Structure formats: structure tokens, C-alpha cells
Amino acid sequence: MCGCCILRDHRCLLFPLLRGDSFRRLSAFTRSHGWGASTSFAKVVVSQENFERPVSERWQEIVQLVKDEYLSTTQVHPWIVGFSGGKDSTVVAHAVFEALLAIPPSQRTRHVHIVSNDTMVESPLVMAHLDDVTAKIQDAVDSLDLPLTIARTKPDLDKTFWVLLIGKGYPSPNSQMRWCTDRLKIQPTSTYIKDNISKFGAAIVVLGVRRLESIRRMMTVDKYENVRGTNLNEHSSIAGAYIFRPIVDLTTDDVWEILGSFPAPWGGTHQKLFQLYRDAEGGECPVVLSKDEAPGCGTKNSRFGCWTCTVVEKDKSLQGFIDSGQHAYRPLVAFRDWLVEIRNDPTRRSAIRRNGRLTFDATGKHIPGPFTIQARMEILERLLAVQAEFGGCLITEDEQDLIHKIWATELQQEERLANAG
């Protein structure tokens, strides 16, 4: 086994690349990804020495790092902890909570925000878990009088998944047209961060990103250097925001060992999180704050997320829930698969774009416009039937009201054009 193979089941990301003539393979790998000669070998692999250290020792170092960063006088801006309820963000929230408890109340002068995002089409099981955990954190914060705010962001009503897809007729997202990530995830959370920056001059965003999540994540992590003399790096697109990544060098095994070894500081254990992953057989969609990170949303490396996600070929997490006995999710999977099927049906798409123009690609192939009004009505009718069968809220009354208003406006415009002709 090579020195970089830090996962006990030999699933190291770089293991296939480094066997045999390891240095030659590594050099070719780094060149092919544009890292160049300046990229440190230490950035790409985790040393065997670090792997052999007890995870409890490394965990205490992480908590101490978080504590030291919190107490740092070089910057006193608020912290915004991105919290999806998944394993990585839970470990970060756990570390922040433990660090706060270890700090005397008189020194807890920096405010901390634990912020989750609800796309309004999240997997209901995942949202139920997130609701449960954030409620427990809130109870602990209240009883311990910690300087911590629990917040949840949502997309604006006119930018929700259903308003855009059913109201305006946006075609189901795919890998070439992923209109959902920016509107449902990036914009709501970015707005929260910017609001804090406007109040305090800057904000520190604390994220559970890890270098060894994937090759793509490794490249993103190493693309941004820490500001000299700090543990922070500048946000790629939000001026005044800085990123703190306390668990960047942990492996997946480390994360699970920490969650299994240490009780949740807000009370209870992380057992329900283990069960959620066991049932879904997947990973969570990450906290996405920029378009650099958007490719991680809706990929095979991040399968907890929107139950409506049509970017992936098959929703493995929802199917995992069904296979583990959650049969109520069958109509959701069937509806999601149907959205994929009808996306490119020419009978359900308008010939012209929303701007009123016919559009063709470079080869002269026609690019269809949005779903027709009739197709949108069909989608809403089916969605409401699925909602009734499922027994939980899948689309809000406010969304339905706005959808009908959009339809009415479009139909009036079509009528005026027809009369003018």
C-alpha cells in the first residue's frame, strides 16, 4: 500500500494513480489537472504518519484550532457555519459547539450563525432530520446561553423550483442547463452572508469541505490559498467573506469515527445520522456558496439533496430509502423519473424561447423553448396527485398562487398577439 492510501478500505482517491511508478503517475496527474510544479505533494496526499495518529488526538486538535480561531484578535467578524445536516457539516457544527463550551462566557464575544438552506424540494426525510437536529441545537443554545443563532434560508418565491418549472416553464434541469443550483442554493445563502457583511464589514464562513471528498473538491480546495498568517482564504465571489475550513484534511473514515466516538454536544448521539446514510447509501449535497462548487451538486459524489433532482440519471438516495422500507417515497421517484422523460418531448415544449425568439445552435439544430402552458398544467396536476398520495407538502399554496398568476399573464399576452395578427 502506498503512503497516501489513508482509507482503511483502500478507497483512497489517488491509490489507483500512485501504484507502481507513483511519482511519475502523480506528476502526470497534477500536470493534467493544471496544478503545475508548484503544487505541493503534501496538498495532494495525507501522510501515513498523520493517518496512524489516533483520531481522538486529531479531533482535539481540530476543536483547539476552532477555539483559537474564535478567540483570534486579528479579525472579530461573525461566523456563519454552513449546516446541511450531513456528516461533514455536523462534524464542523460539533467542533464549533465544543469550542464555545470550552471558552469562558466572558470571552464568547463573537457571534456564531448556524445556517442551513431549504431549497423547498429537499428530500423530506433529510429535512425531517435537519429539523430535529436544529431544534436540539436551539434548545441547547437557549439553556447554555451561547452567542449562537440558528437560521434557515430559502429561495425567493419567484425563484423556487416549482415556480420556475411549472410557472415559467423552465425545462427540467440537466448537466448542461443546471439553472436550479444558483437560484435555490447559492443566492439564498449568499444573501444571508452579504447581509452580515453589510452590518459588520466582513464575515467568516465556516465550512465542512474536505480535500479528499473527491478529485474535483481537492482541486477546488487547493485553488485558494489561505491569507498569509491566517487559517482563512478569501471567498471566490463574495467580497468581504472569508472561508475557514477546520476539517479540510479529515478522511471520510475520520468523520464517521468522530461522529461515532463523541456524543453530540447539544445532547444525544449521531445515531440517526448513521441510520439516514445507511438507508440512503449516499452522501449529502454540499453547502454550495459559489459556482466553483456548483458541479458538486447533483453528482454521484453527493446524492442527498433535492428529491426532484433531474441532473442525476437515477436518484440513488431516494431509492435507498425505498429499499430500506420507506415505501411512501415511490410516487416521488416515479414523478421525478417522469420529469426526466418529458424534458425533451417536442409536443410539450414551445417552439420559441421566453424572449419570443426562435433559437438555433451552431449546427442549425432548433433549440426548443419552455414547457407549454398545457404541459405545465399537466405537471402541476400530477404533482398535486403525488402530494395527496404522499401525504406531505410538496408545493406550497403561495407557489401555486404565483404559478396561476404567471399563467394568466402569459395567456393574456398570447391572446393580444393573436388579436394583433
TANORSUL-V199004 format. One record per residue. SS is DSSP state (@ for helix, = for strand, . for the rest). Layout:
BEGIN
((SS) (SS))
END
This chain:
BEGIN
((.) (.) (.) (.) (.) (.) (.) (.) (.) (.) (.) (.) (.) (.) (@) (@) (@) (@) (.) (.) (.) (@) (@) (@) (@) (@) (@) (@) (@) (@) (@) (@) (.) (.) (.) (.) (.) (.) (.) (.) (@) (@) (@) (@) (.) (.) (.) (@) (@) (@) (@) (@) (.) (.) (@) (@) (@) (@) (@) (@) (@) (@) (@) (@) (@) (@) (@) (@) (@) (@) (@) (.) (.) (.) (.) (.) (.) (=) (=) (=) (=) (=) (.) (.) (.) (.) (@) (@) (@) (@) (@) (@) (@) (@) (@) (@) (@) (@) (@) (@) (@) (.) (.) (.) (@) (@) (@) (.) (.) (.) (.) (=) (=) (=) (=) (=) (=) (=) (.) (.) (.) (=) (.) (@) (@) (@) (@) (@) (@) (@) (@) (@) (@) (@) (@) (@) (@) (@) (@) (@) (@) (@) (@) (@) (.) (.) (.) (=) (=) (=) (=) (=) (=) (=) (.) (.) (@) (@) (@) (.) (@) (@) (@) (@) (@) (@) (@) (.) (.) (.) (.) (.) (.) (.) (.) (.) (.) (.) (.) (@) (@) (@) (@) (@) (@) (@) (@) (@) (@) (@) (@) (@) (@) (@) (@) (@) (@) (@) (@) (@) (.) (.) (=) (=) (=) (=) (.) (.) (.) (.) (@) (@) (@) (.) (@) (@) (@) (@) (@) (@) (@) (@) (@) (.) (.) (.) (.) (.) (.) (.) (.) (=) (=) (=) (.) (.) (.) (.) (.) (.) (=) (=) (=) (=) (.) (.) (.) (.) (.) (.) (.) (@) (@) (@) (@) (@) (@) (@) (@) (@) (@) (.) (.) (.) (.) (.) (.) (.) (.) (.) (@) (@) (@) (@) (@) (@) (@) (@) (@) (@) (.) (.) (.) (=) (.) (.) (.) (.) (.) (.) (@) (@) (@) (@) (.) (.) (.) (.) (.) (.) (.) (.) (.) (=) (.) (=) (.) (.) (.) (.) (.) (.) (.) (.) (.) (@) (@) (@) (@) (@) (@) (@) (@) (.) (.) (.) (@) (@) (@) (@) (@) (@) (@) (@) (@) (@) (@) (@) (@) (@) (@) (@) (.) (.) (.) (@) (@) (@) (=) (.) (.) (.) (.) (.) (.) (.) (.) (.) (=) (=) (.) (.) (.) (.) (.) (=) (=) (.) (.) (.) (=) (.) (@) (@) (@) (@) (@) (@) (@) (@) (@) (@) (@) (@) (@) (@) (@) (@) (@) (@) (.) (.) (.) (.) (.) (.) (@) (@) (@) (@) (@) (@) (@) (@) (@) (@) (@) (@) (@) (@) (@) (@) (@) (@) (@) (@) (@) (@) (@) (@) (.))
END
